[in-house]
């Protein structure tokens, strides 16, 4: 069950990113996200969880294959997206890097 959950978590988080990221930032954000997905798969593999690493890679491949259709689906629906300034609430650095390189284990430990 944990493997299926990992697959869905990684797959759906990229779908949400495709759906909500401004088009002007999409290339840079997706490139960074795919790199972090590969790093996550490597982390699971080295940590002795090759099944979870495979789930992350399957989610990544699914999104690479389906991202054009996902973009068409959400971008052509005619919905007007309301853009809010969320910058005061968004951590300005990479939480993944803080977790894996900085050994931060709690949100409250992040240095803003």
C-alpha positions as CSV (number, residue, x, y, z in Angstrom):
1,X,0.0,0.0,0.0
2,X,2.9,2.4,0.8
3,X,4.2,2.0,-2.8
4,X,0.9,2.9,-4.4
5,X,0.6,5.8,-2.0
6,X,4.1,7.1,-3.0
7,X,3.2,6.7,-6.7
8,X,0.0,8.7,-6.3
9,X,1.6,11.3,-4.1
10,X,4.3,12.1,-6.6
11,X,2.1,11.8,-9.7
12,X,-0.6,14.1,-8.3
13,X,1.7,16.7,-6.9
14,X,3.1,17.3,-10.4
15,X,-0.4,17.5,-11.8
16,X,-1.2,20.2,-9.3
17,X,2.0,22.0,-10.3
18,X,1.0,21.8,-14.0
19,X,-2.4,23.0,-13.2
20,X,-1.5,26.0,-11.1
21,X,2.0,27.2,-12.1
22,X,2.0,30.4,-14.2
23,X,3.0,29.6,-17.8
24,X,5.9,32.0,-17.6
25,X,7.5,30.0,-14.8
26,X,6.5,26.5,-15.9
27,X,9.7,25.4,-17.7
28,X,12.0,26.4,-14.9
29,X,9.7,25.0,-12.1
30,X,9.1,21.7,-14.0
31,X,12.8,21.3,-14.7
32,X,13.7,21.8,-11.0
33,X,10.8,19.5,-9.9
34,X,11.8,16.7,-12.2
35,X,15.4,17.0,-10.9
36,X,14.1,16.7,-7.3
37,X,11.9,13.7,-8.3
38,X,15.0,12.0,-9.6
39,X,16.9,12.9,-6.4
40,X,14.0,11.5,-4.4
41,X,14.0,8.2,-6.3
42,X,17.8,8.0,-5.8
43,X,17.3,8.6,-2.1
44,X,14.8,5.8,-1.8
45,X,16.9,3.4,-3.8
46,X,20.1,4.1,-1.8
47,X,18.0,3.9,1.4
48,X,17.0,0.4,0.7
49,X,13.5,1.0,-0.7
50,X,13.8,0.2,-4.4
51,X,10.1,-0.4,-4.7
52,X,9.4,3.2,-3.6
53,X,12.1,4.5,-5.9
54,X,10.4,2.6,-8.8
55,X,7.0,4.2,-7.8
56,X,8.6,7.7,-7.9
57,X,10.1,6.9,-11.4
58,X,6.7,5.5,-12.6
59,X,5.0,8.7,-11.5
60,X,7.6,10.8,-13.2
61,X,7.3,8.8,-16.5
62,X,3.5,9.0,-16.3
63,X,3.7,12.8,-16.0
64,X,6.3,13.2,-18.7
65,X,4.0,11.2,-21.0
66,X,0.7,12.9,-20.0
67,X,1.8,16.4,-19.3
68,X,0.8,17.8,-22.7
69,X,-2.7,16.4,-22.3
70,X,-2.8,17.7,-18.7
71,X,-1.8,21.2,-19.8
72,X,-4.4,21.2,-22.5
73,X,-7.1,20.0,-20.2
74,X,-6.5,22.7,-17.5
75,X,-5.3,25.5,-19.7
76,X,-8.0,25.4,-22.3
77,X,-10.9,25.0,-19.9
78,X,-11.5,28.8,-20.2
79,X,-11.4,29.2,-16.4
80,X,-10.0,32.5,-15.2
81,X,-7.4,31.8,-12.5
82,X,-7.3,34.3,-9.7
83,X,-3.7,35.1,-8.9
84,X,-3.0,35.9,-5.2
85,X,0.3,37.2,-3.8
86,X,1.3,34.3,-1.6
87,X,5.0,35.2,-1.3
88,X,4.7,36.0,2.5
89,X,3.5,32.5,3.0
90,X,5.9,30.6,0.7
91,X,9.3,29.4,1.9
92,X,11.9,31.2,-0.3
93,X,14.3,28.3,-0.6
94,X,13.9,24.6,-1.3
95,X,12.3,22.6,1.6
96,X,13.6,19.4,0.0
97,X,17.2,20.7,0.1
98,X,16.7,21.8,3.7
99,X,15.4,18.3,4.6
100,X,17.9,16.2,2.8
101,X,21.0,18.3,3.0
102,X,20.3,20.4,6.0
103,X,18.8,17.6,8.1
104,X,15.7,19.8,8.9
105,X,13.0,17.5,10.2
106,X,10.3,20.0,11.3
107,X,8.7,22.9,9.5
108,X,9.3,25.1,12.5
109,X,13.1,24.5,12.2
110,X,13.2,26.2,8.8
111,X,15.1,29.5,8.8
112,X,13.1,32.2,7.0
